[in-house]
Amino acid sequence: MTDADAGYRGVFGAFPYAFRATDSLICKSYVALGGLAALLLTVLFGLALVVLFGVTAEARFSVVRAFYVLVGLGAVGPTIAPVLLVARSRRRGEGRAAGYDAGLALAGYAFLASLYAGAAVGAEITPLPPSLGLAFPAVGCLLIAAAHYLRR
């Protein structure tokens, strides 16, 4: 391990590493705000799971509990993916196309906006059917994947 990699220790170390390694200001802002959003989502889903355990305490196994965990992972995973991809590419010294870091950061911001839009549709705040609420985050995930593969 080189001195440059000394601070990179998995998911938690990827955030400061990506912040230091990137030259893109928009990527630095996403590392900070995306990390905060991931932390808030983790707390939100964790507290929701605790409440769900209390409500379904009588049940030995609940499919709803497993569904909460999957939804939580589906929200937090793509939120941190741009940061992890930037940290990995910088650590490995991979030559990326110009704008790789900024493109991933913009896709990450688009995913966060799609989470909000999906929640608004799912809560029936809009005239759209609630079943469309999953479409918004799915498109946001695809944007992150597209930004990664198109800017390689």
N, CA, C and O atoms as a GROMACS GRO file, in nm:
protein
  608
    1MET      N    1   0.085  -0.117   0.000
    1MET     CA    2   0.000   0.000   0.000
    1MET      C    3   0.089   0.124   0.000
    1MET      O    4   0.183   0.135   0.080
    2THR      N    5   0.060   0.214  -0.088
    2THR     CA    6   0.139   0.336  -0.096
    2THR      C    7   0.087   0.438   0.003
    2THR      O    8  -0.017   0.419   0.065
    3ASP      N    9   0.161   0.547   0.017
    3ASP     CA   10   0.119   0.653   0.108
    3ASP      C   11  -0.011   0.717   0.063
    3ASP      O   12  -0.091   0.760   0.145
    4ALA      N   13  -0.032   0.724  -0.069
    4ALA     CA   14  -0.154   0.786  -0.121
    4ALA      C   15  -0.277   0.702  -0.088
    4ALA      O   16  -0.387   0.757  -0.076
    5ASP      N   17  -0.260   0.572  -0.074
    5ASP     CA   18  -0.373   0.483  -0.046
    5ASP      C   19  -0.395   0.463   0.105
    5ASP      O   20  -0.489   0.395   0.144
    6ALA      N   21  -0.311   0.522   0.188
    6ALA     CA   22  -0.318   0.494   0.331
    6ALA      C   23  -0.452   0.533   0.392
    6ALA      O   24  -0.498   0.467   0.485
    7GLY      N   25  -0.517   0.638   0.342
    7GLY     CA   26  -0.643   0.682   0.400
    7GLY      C   27  -0.764   0.614   0.340
    7GLY      O   28  -0.876   0.641   0.383
    8TYR      N   29  -0.745   0.528   0.242
    8TYR     CA   30  -0.857   0.464   0.174
    8TYR      C   31  -0.884   0.329   0.238
    8TYR      O   32  -0.810   0.233   0.214
    9ARG      N   33  -0.989   0.322   0.318
    9ARG     CA   34  -1.022   0.198   0.388
    9ARG      C   35  -1.170   0.168   0.370
    9ARG      O   36  -1.251   0.192   0.460
   10GLY      N   37  -1.205   0.115   0.256
   10GLY     CA   38  -1.342   0.074   0.231
   10GLY      C   39  -1.436   0.191   0.208
   10GLY      O   40  -1.395   0.298   0.163
   11VAL      N   41  -1.562   0.169   0.240
   11VAL     CA   42  -1.667   0.267   0.210
   11VAL      C   43  -1.642   0.398   0.285
   11VAL      O   44  -1.650   0.505   0.225
   12PHE      N   45  -1.614   0.390   0.412
   12PHE     CA   46  -1.598   0.512   0.491
   12PHE      C   47  -1.473   0.591   0.451
   12PHE      O   48  -1.475   0.714   0.454
   13GLY      N   49  -1.368   0.523   0.416
   13GLY     CA   50  -1.247   0.592   0.372
   13GLY      C   51  -1.256   0.645   0.231
   13GLY      O   52  -1.177   0.731   0.192
   14ALA      N   53  -1.351   0.594   0.152
   14ALA     CA   54  -1.364   0.638   0.013
   14ALA      C   55  -1.409   0.783   0.004
   14ALA      O   56  -1.372   0.852  -0.091
   15PHE      N   57  -1.488   0.829   0.100
   15PHE     CA   58  -1.539   0.965   0.094
   15PHE      C   59  -1.428   1.070   0.108
   15PHE      O   60  -1.418   1.157   0.022
   16PRO      N   61  -1.346   1.064   0.213
   16PRO     CA   62  -1.237   1.162   0.219
   16PRO      C   63  -1.135   1.143   0.107
   16PRO      O   64  -1.076   1.240   0.059
   17TYR      N   65  -1.114   1.018   0.067
   17TYR     CA   66  -1.018   0.993  -0.040
   17TYR      C   67  -1.066   1.054  -0.172
   17TYR      O   68  -0.989   1.120  -0.241
   18ALA      N   69  -1.193   1.033  -0.206
   18ALA     CA   70  -1.248   1.090  -0.330
   18ALA      C   71  -1.247   1.243  -0.323
   18ALA      O   72  -1.221   1.309  -0.423
   19PHE      N   73  -1.276   1.298  -0.206
   19PHE     CA   74  -1.276   1.443  -0.191
   19PHE      C   75  -1.138   1.501  -0.216
   19PHE      O   76  -1.123   1.604  -0.282
   20ARG      N   77  -1.035   1.434  -0.164
   20ARG     CA   78  -0.898   1.481  -0.185
   20ARG      C   79  -0.848   1.456  -0.326
   20ARG      O   80  -0.774   1.537  -0.381
   21ALA      N   81  -0.889   1.344  -0.386
   21ALA     CA   82  -0.830   1.302  -0.513
   21ALA      C   83  -0.888   1.374  -0.635
   21ALA      O   84  -0.818   1.389  -0.735
   22THR      N   85  -1.012   1.418  -0.629
   22THR     CA   86  -1.074   1.477  -0.746
   22THR      C   87  -1.041   1.625  -0.758
   22THR      O   88  -1.020   1.695  -0.658
   23ASP      N   89  -1.038   1.672  -0.882
   23ASP     CA   90  -1.017   1.814  -0.909
   23ASP      C   91  -1.148   1.886  -0.937
   23ASP      O   92  -1.152   2.009  -0.941
   24SER      N   93  -1.254   1.811  -0.956
   24SER     CA   94  -1.384   1.866  -0.992
   24SER      C   95  -1.456   1.920  -0.868
   24SER      O   96  -1.476   1.848  -0.770
   25LEU      N   97  -1.494   2.047  -0.874
   25LEU     CA   98  -1.565   2.107  -0.761
   25LEU      C   99  -1.704   2.048  -0.743
   25LEU      O  100  -1.751   2.031  -0.631
   26ILE      N  101  -1.770   2.015  -0.854
   26ILE     CA  102  -1.903   1.955  -0.843
   26ILE      C  103  -1.894   1.816  -0.782
   26ILE      O  104  -1.984   1.773  -0.710
   27CYS      N  105  -1.786   1.745  -0.811
   27CYS     CA  106  -1.767   1.613  -0.751
   27CYS      C  107  -1.738   1.627  -0.602
   27CYS      O  108  -1.788   1.549  -0.521
   28LYS      N  109  -1.657   1.725  -0.565
   28LYS     CA  110  -1.631   1.749  -0.423
   28LYS      C  111  -1.760   1.782  -0.349
   28LYS      O  112  -1.782   1.736  -0.237
   29SER      N  113  -1.846   1.862  -0.413
   29SER     CA  114  -1.973   1.896  -0.348
   29SER      C  115  -2.062   1.773  -0.335
   29SER      O  116  -2.132   1.757  -0.235
   30TYR      N  117  -2.059   1.684  -0.436
   30TYR     CA  118  -2.141   1.563  -0.425
   30TYR      C  119  -2.086   1.469  -0.320
   30TYR      O  120  -2.163   1.402  -0.250
   31VAL      N  121  -1.956   1.461  -0.306
   31VAL     CA  122  -1.898   1.375  -0.202
   31VAL      C  123  -1.950   1.419  -0.065
   31VAL      O  124  -1.987   1.336   0.018
   32ALA      N  125  -1.954   1.551  -0.042
   32ALA     CA  126  -2.002   1.602   0.086
   32ALA      C  127  -2.154   1.585   0.100
   32ALA      O  128  -2.200   1.528   0.199
   33LEU      N  129  -2.229   1.632   0.003
   33LEU     CA  130  -2.375   1.627   0.014
   33LEU      C  131  -2.430   1.486  -0.006
   33LEU      O  132  -2.527   1.447   0.060
   34GLY      N  133  -2.368   1.408  -0.094
   34GLY     CA  134  -2.410   1.270  -0.113
   34GLY      C  135  -2.382   1.186   0.010
   34GLY      O  136  -2.462   1.098   0.045
   35GLY      N  137  -2.271   1.212   0.076
   35GLY     CA  138  -2.242   1.141   0.201
   35GLY      C  139  -2.342   1.176   0.309
   35GLY      O  140  -2.386   1.089   0.385
   36LEU      N  141  -2.377   1.304   0.317
   36LEU     CA  142  -2.478   1.345   0.415
   36LEU      C  143  -2.614   1.284   0.382
   36LEU      O  144  -2.685   1.239   0.472
   37ALA      N  145  -2.650   1.283   0.254
   37ALA     CA  146  -2.777   1.222   0.213
   37ALA      C  147  -2.779   1.073   0.243
   37ALA      O  148  -2.880   1.020   0.289
   38ALA      N  149  -2.667   1.004   0.218
   38ALA     CA  150  -2.661   0.860   0.248
   38ALA      C  151  -2.674   0.835   0.398
   38ALA      O  152  -2.740   0.740   0.440
   39LEU      N  153  -2.612   0.920   0.478
   39LEU     CA  154  -2.624   0.906   0.624
   39LEU      C  155  -2.768   0.928   0.668
   39LEU      O  156  -2.820   0.853   0.751
   40LEU      N  157  -2.833   1.031   0.615
   40LEU     CA  158  -2.972   1.058   0.652
   40LEU      C  159  -3.065   0.946   0.606
   40LEU      O  160  -3.156   0.907   0.680
   41LEU      N  161  -3.042   0.894   0.486
   41LEU     CA  162  -3.124   0.782   0.439
   41LEU      C  163  -3.105   0.658   0.525
   41LEU      O  164  -3.201   0.586   0.553
   42THR      N  165  -2.981   0.633   0.566
   42THR     CA  166  -2.954   0.518   0.652
   42THR      C  167  -3.025   0.532   0.786
   42THR      O  168  -3.083   0.435   0.836
   43VAL      N  169  -3.020   0.650   0.844
   43VAL     CA  170  -3.089   0.674   0.971
   43VAL      C  171  -3.240   0.661   0.952
   43VAL      O  172  -3.307   0.599   1.034
   44LEU      N  173  -3.293   0.719   0.845
   44LEU     CA  174  -3.437   0.712   0.818
   44LEU      C  175  -3.485   0.568   0.804
   44LEU      O  176  -3.583   0.529   0.868
   45PHE      N  177  -3.417   0.490   0.722
   45PHE     CA  178  -3.458   0.351   0.703
   45PHE      C  179  -3.431   0.267   0.828
   45PHE      O  180  -3.507   0.174   0.856
   46GLY      N  181  -3.327   0.297   0.902
   46GLY     CA  182  -3.301   0.226   1.027
   46GLY      C  183  -3.410   0.250   1.130
   46GLY      O  184  -3.457   0.157   1.195
   47LEU      N  185  -3.451   0.377   1.144
   47LEU     CA  186  -3.560   0.407   1.238
   47LEU      C  187  -3.692   0.347   1.192
   47LEU      O  188  -3.770   0.298   1.273
   48ALA      N  189  -3.717   0.350   1.061
   48ALA     CA  190  -3.839   0.289   1.008
   48ALA      C  191  -3.840   0.139   1.035
   48ALA      O  192  -3.945   0.081   1.063
   49LEU      N  193  -3.724   0.076   1.026
   49LEU     CA  194  -3.716  -0.068   1.052
   49LEU      C  195  -3.741  -0.098   1.200
   49LEU      O  196  -3.804  -0.198   1.234
   50VAL      N  197  -3.691  -0.012   1.288
   50VAL     CA  198  -3.715  -0.030   1.432
   50VAL      C  199  -3.865  -0.019   1.461
   50VAL      O  200  -3.920  -0.099   1.537
   51VAL      N  201  -3.930   0.080   1.402
   51VAL     CA  202  -4.074   0.096   1.420
   51VAL      C  203  -4.148  -0.026   1.365
   51VAL      O  204  -4.242  -0.076   1.426
   52LEU      N  205  -4.105  -0.074   1.249
   52LEU     CA  206  -4.168  -0.191   1.189
   52LEU      C  207  -4.151  -0.314   1.278
   52LEU      O  208  -4.243  -0.395   1.290
   53PHE      N  209  -4.034  -0.331   1.340
   53PHE     CA  210  -4.014  -0.442   1.432
   53PHE      C  211  -4.111  -0.433   1.549
   53PHE      O  212  -4.164  -0.535   1.594
   54GLY      N  213  -4.135  -0.313   1.596
   54GLY     CA  214  -4.229  -0.296   1.705
   54GLY      C  215  -4.371  -0.330   1.666
   54GLY      O  216  -4.446  -0.388   1.744
   55VAL      N  217  -4.410  -0.293   1.545
   55VAL     CA  218  -4.546  -0.320   1.498
   55VAL      C  219  -4.566  -0.467   1.467
   55VAL      O  220  -4.674  -0.521   1.489
   56THR      N  221  -4.464  -0.532   1.418
   56THR     CA  222  -4.476  -0.673   1.378
   56THR      C  223  -4.402  -0.764   1.476
   56THR      O  224  -4.346  -0.866   1.436
   57ALA      N  225  -4.402  -0.728   1.603
   57ALA     CA  226  -4.327  -0.805   1.703
   57ALA      C  227  -4.381  -0.946   1.718
   57ALA      O  228  -4.306  -1.038   1.752
   58GLU      N  229  -4.508  -0.966   1.694
   58GLU     CA  230  -4.569  -1.097   1.709
   58GLU      C  231  -4.527  -1.194   1.598
   58GLU      O  232  -4.526  -1.315   1.618
   59ALA      N  233  -4.494  -1.141   1.484
   59ALA     CA  234  -4.462  -1.226   1.368
   59ALA      C  235  -4.320  -1.281   1.380
   59ALA      O  236  -4.228  -1.210   1.421
   60ARG      N  237  -4.303  -1.408   1.344
   60ARG     CA  238  -4.170  -1.468   1.344
   60ARG      C  239  -4.090  -1.420   1.224
   60ARG      O  240  -3.971  -1.392   1.235
   61PHE      N  241  -4.156  -1.411   1.110
   61PHE     CA  242  -4.091  -1.362   0.989
   61PHE      C  243  -4.190  -1.273   0.917
   61PHE      O  244  -4.308  -1.307   0.904
   62SER      N  245  -4.141  -1.163   0.870
   62SER     CA  246  -4.228  -1.070   0.798
   62SER      C  247  -4.161  -1.033   0.666
   62SER      O  248  -4.046  -0.989   0.664
   63VAL      N  249  -4.234  -1.051   0.558
   63VAL     CA  250  -4.183  -1.014   0.426
   63VAL      C  251  -4.163  -0.863   0.419
   63VAL      O  252  -4.074  -0.815   0.348
   64VAL      N  253  -4.246  -0.790   0.492
   64VAL     CA  254  -4.236  -0.644   0.491
   64VAL      C  255  -4.102  -0.598   0.548
   64VAL      O  256  -4.045  -0.500   0.501
   65ARG      N  257  -4.052  -0.668   0.649
   65ARG     CA  258  -3.920  -0.634   0.705
   65ARG      C  259  -3.811  -0.648   0.600
   65ARG      O  260  -3.727  -0.560   0.584
   66ALA      N  261  -3.814  -0.759   0.530
   66ALA     CA  262  -3.714  -0.781   0.425
   66ALA      C  263  -3.728  -0.677   0.314
   66ALA      O  264  -3.628  -0.630   0.259
   67PHE      N  265  -3.851  -0.640   0.284
   67PHE     CA  266  -3.874  -0.539   0.181
   67PHE      C  267  -3.818  -0.403   0.225
   67PHE      O  268  -3.762  -0.331   0.142
   68TYR      N  269  -3.831  -0.368   0.351
   68TYR     CA  270  -3.776  -0.243   0.402
   68TYR      C  271  -3.624  -0.241   0.384
   68TYR      O  272  -3.566  -0.140   0.342
   69VAL      N  273  -3.560  -0.352   0.416
   69VAL     CA  274  -3.415  -0.359   0.402
   69VAL      C  275  -3.375  -0.343   0.256
   69VAL      O  276  -3.280  -0.270   0.225
   70LEU      N  277  -3.446  -0.409   0.165
   70LEU     CA  278  -3.415  -0.397   0.022
   70LEU      C  279  -3.436  -0.255  -0.030
   70LEU      O  280  -3.355  -0.205  -0.107
   71VAL      N  281  -3.543  -0.192   0.012
   71VAL     CA  282  -3.569  -0.054  -0.031
   71VAL      C  283  -3.460   0.039   0.024
   71VAL      O  284  -3.414   0.129  -0.045
   72GLY      N  285  -3.421   0.016   0.148
   72GLY     CA  286  -3.314   0.097   0.206
   72GLY      C  287  -3.183   0.082   0.131
   72GLY      O  288  -3.115   0.181   0.104
   73LEU      N  289  -3.148  -0.042   0.098
   73LEU     CA  290  -3.026  -0.064   0.018
   73LEU      C  291  -3.038  -0.004  -0.121
   73LEU      O  292  -2.941   0.046  -0.176
   74GLY      N  293  -3.159  -0.010  -0.177
   74GLY     CA  294  -3.182   0.048  -0.309
   74GLY      C  295  -3.174   0.198  -0.311
   74GLY      O  296  -3.152   0.258  -0.416
   75ALA      N  297  -3.192   0.260  -0.196
   75ALA     CA  298  -3.180   0.406  -0.187
   75ALA      C  299  -3.038   0.448  -0.152
   75ALA      O  300  -2.986   0.545  -0.209
   76VAL      N  301  -2.975   0.378  -0.060
   76VAL     CA  302  -2.842   0.418  -0.013
   76VAL      C  303  -2.733   0.374  -0.112
   76VAL      O  304  -2.637   0.448  -0.134
   77GLY      N  305  -2.747   0.257  -0.170
   77GLY     CA  306  -2.643   0.206  -0.261
   77GLY      C  307  -2.612   0.298  -0.378
   77GLY      O  308  -2.497   0.336  -0.396
   78PRO      N  309  -2.713   0.336  -0.457
   78PRO     CA  310  -2.684   0.428  -0.567
   78PRO      C  311  -2.643   0.568  -0.522
   78PRO      O  312  -2.580   0.642  -0.597
   79THR      N  313  -2.678   0.605  -0.399
   79THR     CA  314  -2.637   0.736  -0.349
   79THR      C  315  -2.486   0.741  -0.328
   79THR      O  316  -2.423   0.843  -0.355
   80ILE      N  317  -2.428   0.632  -0.281
   80ILE     CA  318  -2.283   0.631  -0.256
   80ILE      C  319  -2.203   0.578  -0.375
   80ILE      O  320  -2.081   0.590  -0.376
   81ALA      N  321  -2.270   0.520  -0.474
   81ALA     CA  322  -2.198   0.461  -0.588
   81ALA      C  323  -2.109   0.560  -0.663
   81ALA      O  324  -1.996   0.524  -0.695
   82PRO      N  325  -2.152   0.684  -0.693
   82PRO     CA  326  -2.061   0.775  -0.763
   82PRO      C  327  -1.933   0.803  -0.685
   82PRO      O  328  -1.825   0.814  -0.744
   83VAL      N  329  -1.944   0.815  -0.555
   83VAL     CA  330  -1.825   0.841  -0.473
   83VAL      C  331  -1.731   0.720  -0.476
   83VAL      O  332  -1.610   0.735  -0.489
   84LEU      N  333  -1.788   0.601  -0.464
   84LEU     CA  334  -1.705   0.481  -0.466
   84LEU      C  335  -1.637   0.463  -0.601
   84LEU      O  336  -1.521   0.422  -0.608
   85LEU      N  337  -1.709   0.493  -0.710
   85LEU     CA  338  -1.650   0.479  -0.843
   85LEU      C  339  -1.536   0.579  -0.865
   85LEU      O  340  -1.434   0.544  -0.924
   86VAL      N  341  -1.555   0.702  -0.820
   86VAL     CA  342  -1.449   0.803  -0.834
   86VAL      C  343  -1.328   0.763  -0.751
   86VAL      O  344  -1.215   0.771  -0.798
   87ALA      N  345  -1.351   0.720  -0.627
   87ALA     CA  346  -1.239   0.680  -0.540
   87ALA      C  347  -1.163   0.562  -0.599
   87ALA      O  348  -1.040   0.560  -0.597
   88ARG      N  349  -1.237   0.464  -0.653
   88ARG     CA  350  -1.170   0.347  -0.710
   88ARG      C  351  -1.088   0.384  -0.833
   88ARG      O  352  -0.975   0.339  -0.847
   89SER      N  353  -1.145   0.465  -0.921
   89SER     CA  354  -1.071   0.500  -1.042
   89SER      C  355  -0.948   0.585  -1.009
   89SER      O  356  -0.845   0.570  -1.074
   90ARG      N  357  -0.957   0.673  -0.911
   90ARG     CA  358  -0.842   0.755  -0.872
   90ARG      C  359  -0.736   0.670  -0.803
   90ARG      O  360  -0.617   0.689  -0.826
   91ARG      N  361  -0.780   0.577  -0.719
   91ARG     CA  362  -0.684   0.493  -0.647
   91ARG      C  363  -0.605   0.405  -0.743
   91ARG      O  364  -0.485   0.386  -0.727
   92ARG      N  365  -0.675   0.352  -0.842
   92ARG     CA  366  -0.609   0.265  -0.940
   92ARG      C  367  -0.531   0.342  -1.045
   92ARG      O  368  -0.454   0.283  -1.121
   93GLY      N  369  -0.550   0.473  -1.050
   93GLY     CA  370  -0.480   0.554  -1.149
   93GLY      C  371  -0.529   0.530  -1.290
   93GLY      O  372  -0.453   0.546  -1.386
   94GLU      N  373  -0.655   0.491  -1.303
   94GLU     CA  374  -0.712   0.463  -1.435
   94GLU      C  375  -0.733   0.594  -1.510
   94GLU      O  376  -0.786   0.691  -1.455
   95GLY      N  377  -0.693   0.595  -1.634
   95GLY     CA  378  -0.715   0.712  -1.717
   95GLY      C  379  -0.860   0.719  -1.759
   95GLY      O  380  -0.907   0.633  -1.834
   96ARG      N  381  -0.931   0.818  -1.714
   96ARG     CA  382  -1.072   0.834  -1.746
   96ARG      C  383  -1.088   0.952  -1.841
   96ARG      O  384  -1.002   1.039  -1.850
   97ALA      N  385  -1.201   0.952  -1.911
   97ALA     CA  386  -1.232   1.062  -2.002
   97ALA      C  387  -1.250   1.190  -1.921
   97ALA      O  388  -1.282   1.187  -1.802
   98ALA      N  389  -1.228   1.301  -1.988
   98ALA     CA  390  -1.248   1.431  -1.923
   98ALA      C  391  -1.393   1.442  -1.877
   98ALA      O  392  -1.485   1.409  -1.952
   99GLY      N  393  -1.411   1.487  -1.757
   99GLY     CA  394  -1.545   1.503  -1.703
   99GLY      C  395  -1.602   1.380  -1.637
   99GLY      O  396  -1.721   1.378  -1.605
  100TYR      N  397  -1.522   1.277  -1.616
  100TYR     CA  398  -1.573   1.154  -1.552
  100TYR      C  399  -1.625   1.183  -1.413
  100TYR      O  400  -1.737   1.145  -1.378
  101ASP      N  401  -1.545   1.251  -1.332
  101ASP     CA  402  -1.586   1.280  -1.195
  101ASP      C  403  -1.709   1.369  -1.192
  101ASP      O  404  -1.803   1.344  -1.116
  102ALA      N  405  -1.709   1.473  -1.274
  102ALA     CA  406  -1.823   1.565  -1.278
  102ALA      C  407  -1.948   1.495  -1.330
  102ALA      O  408  -2.059   1.521  -1.282
  103GLY      N  409  -1.933   1.408  -1.429
  103GLY     CA  410  -2.048   1.336  -1.483
  103GLY      C  411  -2.111   1.244  -1.380
  103GLY      O  412  -2.233   1.235  -1.371
  104LEU      N  413  -2.027   1.176  -1.303
  104LEU     CA  414  -2.080   1.090  -1.196
  104LEU      C  415  -2.147   1.172  -1.088
  104LEU      O  416  -2.251   1.132  -1.034
  105ALA      N  417  -2.090   1.287  -1.055
  105ALA     CA  418  -2.151   1.372  -0.953
  105ALA      C  419  -2.286   1.424  -1.000
  105ALA      O  420  -2.382   1.424  -0.922
  106LEU      N  421  -2.296   1.466  -1.124
  106LEU     CA  422  -2.425   1.513  -1.177
  106LEU      C  423  -2.527   1.400  -1.180
  106LEU      O  424  -2.645   1.422  -1.150
  107ALA      N  425  -2.484   1.280  -1.215
  107ALA     CA  426  -2.575   1.166  -1.213
  107ALA      C  427  -2.617   1.134  -1.070
  107ALA      O  428  -2.732   1.093  -1.047
  108GLY      N  429  -2.528   1.151  -0.974
  108GLY     CA  430  -2.563   1.131  -0.834
  108GLY      C  431  -2.667   1.232  -0.787
  108GLY      O  432  -2.762   1.197  -0.717
  109TYR      N  433  -2.648   1.357  -0.826
  109TYR     CA  434  -2.748   1.459  -0.792
  109TYR      C  435  -2.882   1.427  -0.858
  109TYR      O  436  -2.988   1.445  -0.797
  110ALA      N  437  -2.878   1.379  -0.982
  110ALA     CA  438  -3.002   1.341  -1.051
  110ALA      C  439  -3.071   1.226  -0.978
  110ALA      O  440  -3.194   1.222  -0.970
  111PHE      N  441  -2.992   1.132  -0.925
  111PHE     CA  442  -3.052   1.022  -0.849
  111PHE      C  443  -3.119   1.072  -0.722
  111PHE      O  444  -3.228   1.028  -0.688
  112LEU      N  445  -3.054   1.165  -0.653
  112LEU     CA  446  -3.117   1.221  -0.532
  112LEU      C  447  -3.247   1.291  -0.566
  112LEU      O  448  -3.345   1.279  -0.492
  113ALA      N  449  -3.249   1.365  -0.676
  113ALA     CA  450  -3.373   1.430  -0.719
  113ALA      C  451  -3.478   1.326  -0.757
  113ALA      O  452  -3.596   1.346  -0.731
  114SER      N  453  -3.435   1.216  -0.817
  114SER     CA  454  -3.531   1.112  -0.855
  114SER      C  455  -3.589   1.041  -0.733
  114SER      O  456  -3.703   0.996  -0.736
  115LEU      N  457  -3.511   1.030  -0.624
  115LEU     CA  458  -3.566   0.975  -0.500
  115LEU      C  459  -3.677   1.064  -0.447
  115LEU      O  460  -3.781   1.015  -0.403
  116TYR      N  461  -3.655   1.195  -0.452
  116TYR     CA  462  -3.758   1.288  -0.406
  116TYR      C  463  -3.881   1.280  -0.495
  116TYR      O  464  -3.994   1.276  -0.446
  117ALA      N  465  -3.861   1.277  -0.626
  117ALA     CA  466  -3.974   1.268  -0.719
  117ALA      C  467  -4.050   1.138  -0.700
  117ALA      O  468  -4.173   1.136  -0.702
  118GLY      N  469  -3.978   1.028  -0.682
  118GLY     CA  470  -4.043   0.900  -0.660
  118GLY      C  471  -4.122   0.897  -0.530
  118GLY      O  472  -4.229   0.838  -0.524
  119ALA      N  473  -4.068   0.961  -0.426
  119ALA     CA  474  -4.141   0.967  -0.299
  119ALA      C  475  -4.266   1.052  -0.312
  119ALA      O  476  -4.370   1.019  -0.255
  120ALA      N  477  -4.257   1.161  -0.387
  120ALA     CA  478  -4.374   1.247  -0.408
  120ALA      C  479  -4.482   1.174  -0.485
  120ALA      O  480  -4.601   1.185  -0.453
  121VAL      N  481  -4.444   1.099  -0.587
  121VAL     CA  482  -4.542   1.022  -0.665
  121VAL      C  483  -4.599   0.909  -0.580
  121VAL      O  484  -4.720   0.884  -0.584
  122GLY      N  485  -4.516   0.842  -0.505
  122GLY     CA  486  -4.562   0.732  -0.422
  122GLY      C  487  -4.655   0.777  -0.310
  122GLY      O  488  -4.743   0.701  -0.267
  123ALA      N  489  -4.637   0.899  -0.263
  123ALA     CA  490  -4.722   0.952  -0.156
  123ALA      C  491  -4.849   1.014  -0.211
  123ALA      O  492  -4.928   1.073  -0.137
  124GLU      N  493  -4.870   1.001  -0.341
  124GLU     CA  494  -4.989   1.051  -0.409
  124GLU      C  495  -5.006   1.201  -0.395
  124GLU      O  496  -5.118   1.251  -0.384
  125ILE      N  497  -4.895   1.275  -0.396
  125ILE     CA  498  -4.900   1.421  -0.396
  125ILE      C  499  -4.928   1.472  -0.536
  125ILE      O  500  -4.982   1.581  -0.554
  126THR      N  501  -4.893   1.393  -0.635
  126THR     CA  502  -4.912   1.432  -0.775
  126THR      C  503  -5.027   1.351  -0.835
  126THR      O  504  -5.070   1.252  -0.775
  127PRO      N  505  -5.078   1.392  -0.953
  127PRO     CA  506  -5.185   1.312  -1.017
  127PRO      C  507  -5.137   1.183  -1.082
  127PRO      O  508  -5.217   1.107  -1.136
  128LEU      N  509  -5.005   1.158  -1.078
  128LEU     CA  510  -4.952   1.035  -1.138
  128LEU      C  511  -4.987   0.915  -1.051
  128LEU      O  512  -5.001   0.929  -0.929
  129PRO      N  513  -5.001   0.797  -1.111
  129PRO     CA  514  -5.030   0.677  -1.031
  129PRO      C  515  -4.911   0.642  -0.941
  129PRO      O  516  -4.796   0.654  -0.983
  130PRO      N  517  -4.937   0.597  -0.817
  130PRO     CA  518  -4.829   0.567  -0.724
  130PRO      C  519  -4.733   0.458  -0.773
  130PRO      O  520  -4.617   0.454  -0.730
  131SER      N  521  -4.780   0.372  -0.861
  131SER     CA  522  -4.691   0.267  -0.912
  131SER      C  523  -4.576   0.324  -0.994
  131SER      O  524  -4.474   0.256  -1.013
  132LEU      N  525  -4.589   0.446  -1.043
  132LEU     CA  526  -4.479   0.511  -1.117
  132LEU      C  527  -4.369   0.561  -1.025
  132LEU      O  528  -4.263   0.604  -1.072
  133GLY      N  529  -4.392   0.557  -0.895
  133GLY     CA  530  -4.294   0.606  -0.800
  133GLY      C  531  -4.161   0.534  -0.808
  133GLY      O  532  -4.057   0.593  -0.778
  134LEU      N  533  -4.161   0.408  -0.846
  134LEU     CA  534  -4.036   0.333  -0.860
  134LEU      C  535  -3.961   0.365  -0.988
  134LEU      O  536  -3.840   0.341  -0.998
  135ALA      N  537  -4.031   0.418  -1.086
  135ALA     CA  538  -3.968   0.446  -1.215
  135ALA      C  539  -3.864   0.557  -1.203
  135ALA      O  540  -3.760   0.551  -1.268
  136PHE      N  541  -3.891   0.656  -1.121
  136PHE     CA  542  -3.797   0.768  -1.108
  136PHE      C  543  -3.661   0.725  -1.053
  136PHE      O  544  -3.559   0.756  -1.114
  137PRO      N  545  -3.654   0.654  -0.939
  137PRO     CA  546  -3.523   0.608  -0.892
  137PRO      C  547  -3.456   0.508  -0.986
  137PRO      O  548  -3.334   0.504  -0.994
  138ALA      N  549  -3.535   0.429  -1.056
  138ALA     CA  550  -3.477   0.334  -1.152
  138ALA      C  551  -3.406   0.409  -1.264
  138ALA      O  552  -3.296   0.370  -1.306
  139VAL      N  553  -3.467   0.515  -1.313
  139VAL     CA  554  -3.403   0.597  -1.416
  139VAL      C  555  -3.278   0.665  -1.360
  139VAL      O  556  -3.178   0.678  -1.430
  140GLY      N  557  -3.285   0.708  -1.234
  140GLY     CA  558  -3.168   0.768  -1.170
  140GLY      C  559  -3.052   0.670  -1.160
  140GLY      O  560  -2.936   0.708  -1.182
  141CYS      N  561  -3.081   0.544  -1.128
  141CYS     CA  562  -2.976   0.441  -1.125
  141CYS      C  563  -2.914   0.421  -1.263
  141CYS      O  564  -2.793   0.407  -1.277
  142LEU      N  565  -3.000   0.420  -1.363
  142LEU     CA  566  -2.950   0.404  -1.500
  142LEU      C  567  -2.861   0.521  -1.541
  142LEU      O  568  -2.765   0.502  -1.616
  143LEU      N  569  -2.893   0.641  -1.494
  143LEU     CA  570  -2.809   0.756  -1.525
  143LEU      C  571  -2.669   0.742  -1.465
  143LEU      O  572  -2.570   0.778  -1.528
  144ILE      N  573  -2.662   0.689  -1.344
  144ILE     CA  574  -2.531   0.668  -1.282
  144ILE      C  575  -2.451   0.565  -1.361
  144ILE      O  576  -2.332   0.584  -1.387
  145ALA      N  577  -2.516   0.456  -1.398
  145ALA     CA  578  -2.447   0.354  -1.478
  145ALA      C  579  -2.404   0.409  -1.613
  145ALA      O  580  -2.294   0.381  -1.659
  146ALA      N  581  -2.490   0.487  -1.676
  146ALA     CA  582  -2.455   0.546  -1.806
  146ALA      C  583  -2.339   0.643  -1.793
  146ALA      O  584  -2.250   0.644  -1.878
  147ALA      N  585  -2.338   0.725  -1.688
  147ALA     CA  586  -2.227   0.818  -1.669
  147ALA      C  587  -2.096   0.745  -1.648
  147ALA      O  588  -1.992   0.790  -1.696
  148HIS      N  589  -2.100   0.632  -1.579
  148HIS     CA  590  -1.979   0.554  -1.556
  148HIS      C  591  -1.929   0.491  -1.685
  148HIS      O  592  -1.811   0.500  -1.717
  149TYR      N  593  -2.018   0.426  -1.758
  149TYR     CA  594  -1.974   0.353  -1.877
  149TYR      C  595  -1.944   0.442  -1.995
  149TYR      O  596  -1.859   0.409  -2.077
  150LEU      N  597  -2.012   0.554  -2.007
  150LEU     CA  598  -1.988   0.642  -2.121
  150LEU      C  599  -1.862   0.727  -2.103
  150LEU      O  600  -1.804   0.773  -2.202
  151ARG      N  601  -1.820   0.749  -1.980
  151ARG     CA  602  -1.703   0.833  -1.954
  151ARG      C  603  -1.577   0.752  -1.922
  151ARG      O  604  -1.478   0.809  -1.878
  152ARG      N  605  -1.580   0.620  -1.943
  152ARG     CA  606  -1.463   0.538  -1.912
  152ARG      C  607  -1.346   0.571  -1.999
  152ARG      O  608  -1.240   0.511  -1.985
   0.00000   0.00000   0.00000
